[in-house]
Amino acid sequence: MGNRTYNKIIIKNEQNANKTVATVMSITFGFFTLIYILNLLGIFVIDILPMSIAYSIGSILLLLPNLLNKVIGTESRALKYIYVCLAALFVLMVISVLTHHVVVIYIFPVAISLIYFSKKLTRISTAITVAVTIGGQFIGLKFGRIDDNFLDMKSFLLYGLLPRTLLLICLSLLLEHVTTRTAALLKEDAENYEQQVRYSRNMVYGFATLVENRDESTGGHIKRTSLYAEILARKLKEKGLYSDIITEDFISYLATVAPLHDIGKIAIPDDVLCKPGKLTDEEFAIMKSHSSIGGEIIRETFTGIADEDYKGMAYEVAHCHHEKWNGKGYPDGIKEDEIPLAARIMAVADVFDAVSQKRCYREALPLEQCFDIISDGIGRDFDPVIAETFLELREKITKIVKAEEFLS
């Protein structure tokens, strides 16, 4: 429970964290530059040659994340391991050259790993950091970069290396605990969110079924139109169409809110909704009002029970699914890309199901004629790209219709 939402949160956080780490390391480069300049001015007393070597190598390590984010992209899940290793190399280089002047920098890789909320990464970074800390101090000892208080190996081990290593391990364990606790809280929030989503979806289907039950001739209309809309959106995504809009979340939301497209019919009188014959102009005007009524129902009832993207798409589908590509639809008479994409997809699914199923006022049309209606509406009633893609799904759509006929 909650794993899907939790994993989405973690993935999104990793992308943001990759940017944050690059920023943090750039800021560190800025401070490192300031220290280098102050050392050149004689304010610090670190030898110029080792300090220059440390600054040159450190600058590359600290600025590399910005370059990698641009070249590889922040979506890469391998970057967090690369950045921890870069931070560890920076620590190794600084300890080896500057030694006792930079004790606080030892925890740098572990601190970076915290941003990713990963217990595994925190443990890896702890192990790497302990290794480079010990190695860096031995390298510093070999090259004479050692605190004057540690004049022999025994004092170095007992009073230098050991306490620093123990302090590092203790701090790492503390930070790991913080990471674990934060991740647990995130997972709990994700579970609560998914529970709320399930409640919302149950309410959606409850609303839609309530409307559908008023007209027994509609059969599985909400189920079929939802399925048509979902497979159509997925096909568009596979073809790379509307790639800036159609994501997995878009498809998931669309499949969930599609049953609400006719929710406004709950306000239409039975003598109009279930009339077996042709509607009068006055009756048709009443019937058309279901789209604007549906939009208002969504706005009034979804406050506080769904996120804004979900609520927004539900409104678009209910309010705009009768708008036409040429601007001659209702309720607003908008056209082309003015019509929300979710509503344009829903329009094709709704019309096809309406003509392919028996209604109180007519029999179902032959499937070939139903596909012809979609084809004839290209560029007039429907978004050309969406309608043409729907026709490419003819075989799959036919199987759905036939399966429904068999089940009924």
DRENDO-1510 file (C-alpha; in Angstrom, 1 decimal, always signed):
<recs>
REC; n; res; u; v; w
REC; 1; MET; +0.0; +0.0; +0.0 .
REC; 2; GLY; +1.3; +3.4; -0.9 .
REC; 3; ASN; +4.3; +2.1; -2.8 .
REC; 4; ARG; +3.4; +3.5; -6.1 .
REC; 5; THR; +2.8; +7.0; -4.8 .
REC; 6; TYR; +5.9; +6.7; -2.5 .
REC; 7; ASN; +8.1; +5.6; -5.4 .
REC; 8; LYS; +6.8; +8.6; -7.5 .
REC; 9; ILE; +7.7; +10.9; -4.6 .
REC; 10; ILE; +11.2; +9.4; -4.3 .
REC; 11; ILE; +11.9; +9.7; -8.1 .
REC; 12; LYS; +10.7; +13.3; -8.2 .
REC; 13; ASN; +12.7; +14.1; -5.1 .
REC; 14; GLU; +15.8; +12.5; -6.7 .
REC; 15; GLN; +15.5; +14.8; -9.7 .
REC; 16; ASN; +15.1; +17.9; -7.5 .
REC; 17; ALA; +18.0; +16.6; -5.3 .
REC; 18; ASN; +20.3; +16.3; -8.2 .
REC; 19; LYS; +19.8; +20.0; -8.9 .
REC; 20; THR; +20.2; +20.8; -5.2 .
REC; 21; VAL; +23.4; +18.9; -4.8 .
REC; 22; ALA; +24.8; +20.7; -7.9 .
REC; 23; THR; +23.9; +24.0; -6.2 .
REC; 24; VAL; +25.4; +23.0; -2.8 .
REC; 25; MET; +28.6; +21.9; -4.4 .
REC; 26; SER; +28.8; +25.1; -6.5 .
REC; 27; ILE; +28.3; +27.1; -3.2 .
REC; 28; THR; +31.1; +25.0; -1.6 .
REC; 29; PHE; +33.3; +25.9; -4.6 .
REC; 30; GLY; +32.6; +29.5; -3.8 .
REC; 31; PHE; +33.6; +29.1; -0.2 .
REC; 32; PHE; +36.6; +27.1; -1.2 .
REC; 33; THR; +37.6; +29.9; -3.6 .
REC; 34; LEU; +37.3; +32.4; -0.8 .
REC; 35; ILE; +39.5; +30.3; +1.4 .
REC; 36; TYR; +42.1; +30.0; -1.3 .
REC; 37; ILE; +42.1; +33.7; -1.9 .
REC; 38; LEU; +42.5; +34.4; +1.9 .
REC; 39; ASN; +45.4; +31.9; +1.9 .
REC; 40; LEU; +47.1; +33.8; -0.9 .
REC; 41; LEU; +46.7; +37.0; +1.0 .
REC; 42; GLY; +48.4; +35.4; +4.0 .
REC; 43; ILE; +45.4; +35.3; +6.3 .
REC; 44; PHE; +45.6; +31.5; +6.5 .
REC; 45; VAL; +48.9; +29.7; +6.8 .
REC; 46; ILE; +48.5; +26.7; +4.5 .
REC; 47; ASP; +51.4; +26.2; +2.1 .
REC; 48; ILE; +50.7; +27.7; -1.3 .
REC; 49; LEU; +51.6; +24.7; -3.5 .
REC; 50; PRO; +49.5; +22.0; -1.7 .
REC; 51; MET; +46.6; +24.5; -1.4 .
REC; 52; SER; +46.8; +25.3; -5.1 .
REC; 53; ILE; +46.8; +21.6; -6.0 .
REC; 54; ALA; +43.8; +21.1; -3.6 .
REC; 55; TYR; +42.0; +24.1; -5.1 .
REC; 56; SER; +42.5; +22.9; -8.8 .
REC; 57; ILE; +41.3; +19.4; -8.2 .
REC; 58; GLY; +38.6; +20.4; -5.8 .
REC; 59; SER; +37.2; +22.9; -8.3 .
REC; 60; ILE; +36.7; +20.2; -10.9 .
REC; 61; LEU; +35.0; +17.9; -8.5 .
REC; 62; LEU; +32.7; +20.6; -7.2 .
REC; 63; LEU; +31.7; +22.0; -10.5 .
REC; 64; LEU; +31.2; +18.6; -12.3 .
REC; 65; PRO; +27.6; +18.0; -11.0 .
REC; 66; ASN; +26.4; +21.1; -12.9 .
REC; 67; LEU; +27.8; +19.8; -16.1 .
REC; 68; LEU; +26.5; +16.3; -15.6 .
REC; 69; ASN; +23.0; +17.6; -14.9 .
REC; 70; LYS; +23.0; +19.3; -18.2 .
REC; 71; VAL; +24.6; +16.5; -20.2 .
REC; 72; ILE; +22.9; +13.4; -18.7 .
REC; 73; GLY; +19.8; +15.1; -17.3 .
REC; 74; THR; +18.5; +15.1; -13.7 .
REC; 75; GLU; +16.3; +12.1; -14.4 .
REC; 76; SER; +19.2; +9.7; -14.3 .
REC; 77; ARG; +18.9; +7.6; -11.1 .
REC; 78; ALA; +22.7; +6.9; -11.2 .
REC; 79; LEU; +23.6; +10.5; -10.5 .
REC; 80; LYS; +23.1; +10.3; -6.8 .
REC; 81; TYR; +25.9; +7.6; -6.5 .
REC; 82; ILE; +28.2; +9.7; -8.8 .
REC; 83; TYR; +27.7; +12.8; -6.7 .
REC; 84; VAL; +28.4; +10.9; -3.4 .
REC; 85; CYS; +31.6; +9.6; -5.0 .
REC; 86; LEU; +32.6; +13.1; -6.2 .
REC; 87; ALA; +32.0; +14.5; -2.7 .
REC; 88; ALA; +34.1; +11.6; -1.2 .
REC; 89; LEU; +36.9; +12.3; -3.7 .
REC; 90; PHE; +36.8; +16.0; -2.7 .
REC; 91; VAL; +37.0; +15.0; +1.0 .
REC; 92; LEU; +39.9; +12.6; +0.2 .
REC; 93; MET; +41.8; +15.3; -1.7 .
REC; 94; VAL; +41.2; +17.9; +1.0 .
REC; 95; ILE; +42.2; +15.6; +3.9 .
REC; 96; SER; +45.3; +14.5; +2.1 .
REC; 97; VAL; +46.5; +18.0; +1.4 .
REC; 98; LEU; +45.1; +20.1; +4.2 .
REC; 99; THR; +44.5; +17.4; +7.0 .
REC; 100; HIS; +43.6; +18.9; +10.4 .
REC; 101; HIS; +42.4; +22.2; +9.0 .
REC; 102; VAL; +39.2; +20.8; +7.6 .
REC; 103; VAL; +37.7; +18.3; +10.1 .
REC; 104; VAL; +34.1; +19.5; +9.4 .
REC; 105; ILE; +34.3; +18.5; +5.7 .
REC; 106; TYR; +34.5; +14.8; +6.6 .
REC; 107; ILE; +30.7; +14.5; +6.8 .
REC; 108; PHE; +30.1; +16.1; +3.4 .
REC; 109; PRO; +29.3; +13.0; +1.4 .
REC; 110; VAL; +26.9; +11.7; +4.0 .
REC; 111; ALA; +25.2; +15.0; +4.3 .
REC; 112; ILE; +24.7; +15.0; +0.5 .
REC; 113; SER; +23.2; +11.5; +0.6 .
REC; 114; LEU; +20.5; +12.7; +3.1 .
REC; 115; ILE; +18.9; +14.8; +0.4 .
REC; 116; TYR; +17.8; +11.6; -1.4 .
REC; 117; PHE; +16.0; +10.0; +1.5 .
REC; 118; SER; +17.7; +6.7; +0.8 .
REC; 119; LYS; +18.9; +4.5; +3.6 .
REC; 120; LYS; +21.0; +2.4; +1.2 .
REC; 121; LEU; +22.7; +5.5; -0.3 .
REC; 122; THR; +23.4; +6.8; +3.2 .
REC; 123; ARG; +25.1; +3.6; +4.3 .
REC; 124; ILE; +27.1; +3.5; +1.1 .
REC; 125; SER; +28.2; +7.1; +1.5 .
REC; 126; THR; +29.1; +6.4; +5.2 .
REC; 127; ALA; +31.3; +3.4; +4.2 .
REC; 128; ILE; +33.0; +5.4; +1.4 .
REC; 129; THR; +33.5; +8.5; +3.7 .
REC; 130; VAL; +35.1; +6.4; +6.5 .
REC; 131; ALA; +37.4; +4.8; +4.0 .
REC; 132; VAL; +38.5; +8.1; +2.4 .
REC; 133; THR; +38.8; +9.8; +5.8 .
REC; 134; ILE; +41.2; +7.0; +7.1 .
REC; 135; GLY; +43.0; +6.9; +3.7 .
REC; 136; GLY; +43.3; +10.6; +3.4 .
REC; 137; GLN; +44.8; +11.0; +6.9 .
REC; 138; PHE; +47.4; +8.3; +6.1 .
REC; 139; ILE; +48.3; +10.0; +2.9 .
REC; 140; GLY; +48.5; +13.3; +4.7 .
REC; 141; LEU; +50.8; +11.7; +7.3 .
REC; 142; LYS; +53.1; +10.3; +4.5 .
REC; 143; PHE; +53.5; +13.7; +2.9 .
REC; 144; GLY; +54.0; +15.6; +6.1 .
REC; 145; ARG; +50.5; +17.2; +6.1 .
REC; 146; ILE; +49.9; +16.4; +9.7 .
REC; 147; ASP; +49.0; +18.2; +12.9 .
REC; 148; ASP; +52.1; +19.1; +15.0 .
REC; 149; ASN; +50.4; +17.6; +18.0 .
REC; 150; PHE; +50.8; +14.1; +16.4 .
REC; 151; LEU; +54.5; +13.7; +16.3 .
REC; 152; ASP; +54.5; +9.9; +16.1 .
REC; 153; MET; +52.4; +7.1; +14.7 .
REC; 154; LYS; +50.9; +6.1; +18.1 .
REC; 155; SER; +49.7; +9.6; +18.9 .
REC; 156; PHE; +48.4; +10.0; +15.3 .
REC; 157; LEU; +46.4; +6.8; +15.6 .
REC; 158; LEU; +45.1; +7.3; +19.2 .
REC; 159; TYR; +44.5; +11.0; +19.3 .
REC; 160; GLY; +44.0; +11.9; +15.6 .
REC; 161; LEU; +42.7; +9.1; +13.4 .
REC; 162; LEU; +40.6; +7.1; +15.9 .
REC; 163; PRO; +38.5; +10.0; +17.5 .
REC; 164; ARG; +37.9; +11.6; +14.1 .
REC; 165; THR; +36.8; +8.2; +12.6 .
REC; 166; LEU; +34.5; +7.5; +15.6 .
REC; 167; LEU; +33.0; +10.9; +15.4 .
REC; 168; LEU; +32.4; +10.5; +11.7 .
REC; 169; ILE; +30.7; +7.1; +12.3 .
REC; 170; CYS; +28.5; +8.5; +15.1 .
REC; 171; LEU; +27.4; +11.5; +13.0 .
REC; 172; SER; +26.7; +9.2; +10.1 .
REC; 173; LEU; +24.5; +6.9; +12.2 .
REC; 174; LEU; +22.6; +9.9; +13.5 .
REC; 175; LEU; +22.1; +11.2; +10.0 .
REC; 176; GLU; +21.0; +7.7; +8.8 .
REC; 177; HIS; +18.4; +7.7; +11.5 .
REC; 178; VAL; +17.1; +11.1; +10.3 .
REC; 179; THR; +16.9; +9.7; +6.8 .
REC; 180; THR; +15.1; +6.5; +7.9 .
REC; 181; ARG; +12.6; +8.5; +9.9 .
REC; 182; THR; +11.9; +11.0; +7.1 .
REC; 183; ALA; +11.4; +8.1; +4.6 .
REC; 184; ALA; +9.0; +6.4; +6.9 .
REC; 185; LEU; +7.0; +9.6; +7.3 .
REC; 186; LEU; +6.9; +10.0; +3.6 .
REC; 187; LYS; +5.7; +6.5; +3.1 .
REC; 188; GLU; +3.0; +7.0; +5.7 .
REC; 189; ASP; +1.8; +10.2; +3.9 .
REC; 190; ALA; +1.9; +8.3; +0.6 .
REC; 191; GLU; -0.4; +5.6; +2.0 .
REC; 192; ASN; -2.8; +8.2; +3.4 .
REC; 193; TYR; -2.8; +9.9; +0.0 .
REC; 194; GLU; -3.6; +6.7; -1.9 .
REC; 195; GLN; -6.4; +5.9; +0.5 .
REC; 196; GLN; -7.8; +9.3; -0.2 .
REC; 197; VAL; -7.5; +8.6; -4.0 .
REC; 198; ARG; -9.4; +5.3; -3.5 .
REC; 199; TYR; -12.1; +7.1; -1.7 .
REC; 200; SER; -12.3; +9.7; -4.5 .
REC; 201; ARG; -12.4; +7.0; -7.2 .
REC; 202; ASN; -15.2; +5.2; -5.4 .
REC; 203; MET; -17.1; +8.4; -5.2 .
REC; 204; VAL; -16.5; +8.9; -8.9 .
REC; 205; TYR; -17.9; +5.6; -9.8 .
REC; 206; GLY; -20.8; +6.0; -7.4 .
REC; 207; PHE; -21.8; +9.3; -9.1 .
REC; 208; ALA; -21.4; +7.8; -12.5 .
REC; 209; THR; -23.4; +4.7; -11.7 .
REC; 210; LEU; -26.1; +6.8; -10.2 .
REC; 211; VAL; -26.5; +8.6; -13.5 .
REC; 212; GLU; -26.2; +5.5; -15.6 .
REC; 213; ASN; -28.9; +3.7; -13.6 .
REC; 214; ARG; -31.4; +6.3; -14.6 .
REC; 215; ASP; -31.3; +5.1; -18.2 .
REC; 216; GLU; -31.0; +1.3; -18.4 .
REC; 217; SER; -30.3; +1.4; -22.1 .
REC; 218; THR; -26.9; +2.9; -21.6 .
REC; 219; GLY; -25.5; -0.4; -20.2 .
REC; 220; GLY; -21.7; -0.3; -19.7 .
REC; 221; HIS; -21.3; +3.2; -21.2 .
REC; 222; ILE; -19.1; +4.5; -18.4 .
REC; 223; LYS; -16.9; +1.4; -18.4 .
REC; 224; ARG; -16.4; +1.4; -22.2 .
REC; 225; THR; -15.8; +5.1; -22.6 .
REC; 226; SER; -13.2; +5.0; -19.8 .
REC; 227; LEU; -11.5; +2.1; -21.5 .
REC; 228; TYR; -11.6; +3.8; -25.0 .
REC; 229; ALA; -10.2; +7.0; -23.5 .
REC; 230; GLU; -7.4; +5.2; -21.7 .
REC; 231; ILE; -6.2; +3.1; -24.7 .
REC; 232; LEU; -6.5; +6.1; -27.0 .
REC; 233; ALA; -4.4; +8.3; -24.7 .
REC; 234; ARG; -1.8; +5.5; -24.3 .
REC; 235; LYS; -1.6; +5.1; -28.1 .
REC; 236; LEU; -1.1; +8.9; -28.5 .
REC; 237; LYS; +1.7; +8.6; -25.9 .
REC; 238; GLU; +3.3; +5.7; -27.7 .
REC; 239; LYS; +3.3; +7.7; -31.0 .
REC; 240; GLY; +4.9; +10.7; -29.2 .
REC; 241; LEU; +1.9; +12.9; -29.8 .
REC; 242; TYR; +1.1; +15.7; -27.3 .
REC; 243; SER; +4.2; +14.4; -25.4 .
REC; 244; ASP; +4.3; +17.6; -23.3 .
REC; 245; ILE; +0.9; +16.8; -21.9 .
REC; 246; ILE; +0.3; +13.0; -22.0 .
REC; 247; THR; +2.2; +11.4; -19.1 .
REC; 248; GLU; +1.4; +8.3; -17.1 .
REC; 249; ASP; -0.3; +10.5; -14.6 .
REC; 250; PHE; -2.4; +12.1; -17.3 .
REC; 251; ILE; -3.5; +8.6; -18.6 .
REC; 252; SER; -4.3; +7.5; -15.0 .
REC; 253; TYR; -6.3; +10.6; -14.2 .
REC; 254; LEU; -8.2; +10.4; -17.5 .
REC; 255; ALA; -9.2; +6.7; -17.0 .
REC; 256; THR; -10.4; +7.7; -13.5 .
REC; 257; VAL; -12.4; +10.8; -14.3 .
REC; 258; ALA; -13.8; +9.6; -17.7 .
REC; 259; PRO; -16.9; +8.1; -16.0 .
REC; 260; LEU; -17.8; +11.6; -14.8 .
REC; 261; HIS; -18.3; +13.0; -18.3 .
REC; 262; ASP; -22.1; +12.7; -18.1 .
REC; 263; ILE; -22.4; +13.5; -14.4 .
REC; 264; GLY; -24.5; +16.5; -15.3 .
REC; 265; LYS; -27.3; +14.3; -16.5 .
REC; 266; ILE; -28.3; +13.7; -12.9 .
REC; 267; ALA; -30.1; +17.1; -13.2 .
REC; 268; ILE; -31.9; +16.3; -16.4 .
REC; 269; PRO; -35.6; +15.4; -16.0 .
REC; 270; ASP; -36.5; +11.8; -16.8 .
REC; 271; ASP; -39.0; +12.8; -19.4 .
REC; 272; VAL; -36.1; +14.3; -21.4 .
REC; 273; LEU; -33.3; +12.0; -20.5 .
REC; 274; CYS; -35.3; +8.8; -21.2 .
REC; 275; LYS; -37.5; +10.1; -24.0 .
REC; 276; PRO; -37.8; +7.3; -26.7 .
REC; 277; GLY; -38.3; +9.7; -29.6 .
REC; 278; LYS; -36.6; +12.8; -31.0 .
REC; 279; LEU; -36.2; +15.7; -28.6 .
REC; 280; THR; -37.8; +19.0; -29.3 .
REC; 281; ASP; -35.6; +22.1; -29.5 .
REC; 282; GLU; -36.6; +23.0; -26.0 .
REC; 283; GLU; -35.8; +19.5; -24.7 .
REC; 284; PHE; -32.5; +19.4; -26.6 .
REC; 285; ALA; -31.5; +22.7; -24.9 .
REC; 286; ILE; -32.3; +21.1; -21.5 .
REC; 287; MET; -30.3; +18.0; -22.5 .
REC; 288; LYS; -27.3; +20.1; -23.6 .
REC; 289; SER; -27.2; +21.8; -20.2 .
REC; 290; HIS; -25.8; +18.6; -18.7 .
REC; 291; SER; -22.3; +19.5; -19.7 .
REC; 292; SER; -22.2; +22.9; -17.9 .
REC; 293; ILE; -24.1; +21.4; -14.9 .
REC; 294; GLY; -21.6; +18.6; -14.8 .
REC; 295; GLY; -18.7; +21.0; -14.6 .
REC; 296; GLU; -20.4; +22.9; -11.7 .
REC; 297; ILE; -21.0; +19.6; -9.9 .
REC; 298; ILE; -17.3; +18.8; -10.1 .
REC; 299; ARG; -16.3; +22.2; -8.9 .
REC; 300; GLU; -18.6; +22.1; -5.9 .
REC; 301; THR; -18.2; +18.5; -4.8 .
REC; 302; PHE; -14.5; +17.9; -5.4 .
REC; 303; THR; -13.2; +20.7; -3.2 .
REC; 304; GLY; -10.9; +19.2; -0.6 .
REC; 305; ILE; -11.1; +15.5; -1.8 .
REC; 306; ALA; -8.8; +15.6; -4.8 .
REC; 307; ASP; -5.6; +17.3; -6.0 .
REC; 308; GLU; -6.0; +20.2; -8.4 .
REC; 309; ASP; -4.8; +18.3; -11.5 .
REC; 310; TYR; -7.3; +15.5; -10.9 .
REC; 311; LYS; -10.1; +18.0; -10.2 .
REC; 312; GLY; -9.2; +20.1; -13.2 .
REC; 313; MET; -9.3; +17.2; -15.6 .
REC; 314; ALA; -12.6; +16.0; -14.1 .
REC; 315; TYR; -14.0; +19.5; -14.8 .
REC; 316; GLU; -12.7; +19.6; -18.3 .
REC; 317; VAL; -14.1; +16.2; -19.2 .
REC; 318; ALA; -17.5; +16.9; -17.8 .
REC; 319; HIS; -17.8; +20.5; -19.1 .
REC; 320; CYS; -16.1; +20.2; -22.5 .
REC; 321; HIS; -16.7; +16.7; -23.9 .
REC; 322; HIS; -19.4; +18.1; -26.3 .
REC; 323; GLU; -17.2; +20.9; -27.7 .
REC; 324; LYS; -16.3; +20.4; -31.4 .
REC; 325; TRP; -13.0; +21.0; -33.3 .
REC; 326; ASN; -14.7; +23.5; -35.6 .
REC; 327; GLY; -16.2; +25.5; -32.7 .
REC; 328; LYS; -19.8; +24.5; -33.2 .
REC; 329; GLY; -20.1; +22.4; -30.1 .
REC; 330; TYR; -21.4; +23.3; -26.6 .
REC; 331; PRO; -21.6; +24.8; -24.0 .
REC; 332; ASP; -18.9; +27.4; -24.8 .
REC; 333; GLY; -18.4; +27.0; -28.6 .
REC; 334; ILE; -14.6; +26.8; -28.2 .
REC; 335; LYS; -12.5; +25.2; -30.9 .
REC; 336; GLU; -9.3; +23.3; -31.8 .
REC; 337; ASP; -6.6; +23.6; -29.1 .
REC; 338; GLU; -8.9; +25.8; -27.0 .
REC; 339; ILE; -10.6; +22.6; -26.0 .
REC; 340; PRO; -8.7; +20.7; -23.3 .
REC; 341; LEU; -6.9; +17.6; -24.5 .
REC; 342; ALA; -8.7; +15.3; -22.1 .
REC; 343; ALA; -12.1; +16.6; -23.4 .
REC; 344; ARG; -11.0; +16.1; -27.0 .
REC; 345; ILE; -10.1; +12.5; -26.3 .
REC; 346; MET; -13.3; +12.0; -24.4 .
REC; 347; ALA; -15.3; +13.4; -27.3 .
REC; 348; VAL; -14.2; +10.7; -29.6 .
REC; 349; ALA; -14.7; +7.9; -27.1 .
REC; 350; ASP; -18.2; +9.2; -26.1 .
REC; 351; VAL; -19.5; +9.6; -29.6 .
REC; 352; PHE; -18.3; +6.2; -30.7 .
REC; 353; ASP; -19.9; +4.5; -27.8 .
REC; 354; ALA; -23.1; +6.5; -28.2 .
REC; 355; VAL; -23.6; +5.4; -31.8 .
REC; 356; SER; -22.4; +1.8; -31.3 .
REC; 357; GLN; -24.9; +1.0; -28.5 .
REC; 358; LYS; -28.6; +0.7; -28.3 .
REC; 359; ARG; -30.4; +3.8; -26.9 .
REC; 360; CYS; -33.9; +4.4; -25.8 .
REC; 361; TYR; -34.5; +6.4; -29.0 .
REC; 362; ARG; -32.7; +4.1; -31.6 .
REC; 363; GLU; -31.0; +0.8; -32.2 .
REC; 364; ALA; -27.2; +0.4; -32.2 .
REC; 365; LEU; -25.5; +1.2; -35.5 .
REC; 366; PRO; -23.3; -1.3; -37.4 .
REC; 367; LEU; -19.7; -1.0; -36.3 .
REC; 368; GLU; -18.5; -0.1; -39.7 .
REC; 369; GLN; -20.9; +2.9; -39.8 .
REC; 370; CYS; -19.7; +3.9; -36.3 .
REC; 371; PHE; -16.1; +4.1; -37.4 .
REC; 372; ASP; -17.2; +6.0; -40.5 .
REC; 373; ILE; -18.9; +8.6; -38.2 .
REC; 374; ILE; -15.6; +9.1; -36.5 .
REC; 375; SER; -13.8; +9.3; -39.8 .
REC; 376; ASP; -16.3; +11.8; -41.2 .
REC; 377; GLY; -15.9; +14.0; -38.1 .
REC; 378; ILE; -12.1; +14.4; -38.6 .
REC; 379; GLY; -11.3; +18.1; -38.6 .
REC; 380; ARG; -14.9; +19.0; -38.0 .
REC; 381; ASP; -16.1; +17.4; -34.8 .
REC; 382; PHE; -12.9; +15.9; -33.6 .
REC; 383; ASP; -9.2; +16.7; -33.3 .
REC; 384; PRO; -7.8; +15.2; -36.5 .
REC; 385; VAL; -4.8; +13.6; -34.7 .
REC; 386; ILE; -6.9; +12.0; -32.0 .
REC; 387; ALA; -9.6; +10.7; -34.4 .
REC; 388; GLU; -7.1; +9.2; -36.8 .
REC; 389; THR; -5.3; +7.6; -33.9 .
REC; 390; PHE; -8.6; +6.1; -32.7 .
REC; 391; LEU; -9.2; +4.6; -36.1 .
REC; 392; GLU; -5.8; +3.0; -35.9 .
REC; 393; LEU; -7.2; +1.1; -32.9 .
REC; 394; ARG; -10.1; -0.3; -34.8 .
REC; 395; GLU; -9.3; -3.9; -34.1 .
REC; 396; LYS; -8.8; -3.4; -30.4 .
REC; 397; ILE; -12.0; -1.2; -30.1 .
REC; 398; THR; -14.0; -3.9; -32.0 .
REC; 399; LYS; -12.9; -6.6; -29.6 .
REC; 400; ILE; -14.1; -4.5; -26.7 .
REC; 401; VAL; -17.5; -3.9; -28.3 .
REC; 402; LYS; -17.9; -7.6; -29.1 .
REC; 403; ALA; -16.9; -8.6; -25.6 .
REC; 404; GLU; -19.5; -6.3; -24.2 .
REC; 405; GLU; -22.1; -7.7; -26.5 .
REC; 406; PHE; -21.2; -11.2; -25.4 .
REC; 407; LEU; -21.3; -10.3; -21.7 .
REC; 408; SER; -24.7; -8.6; -22.0 .
</recs>
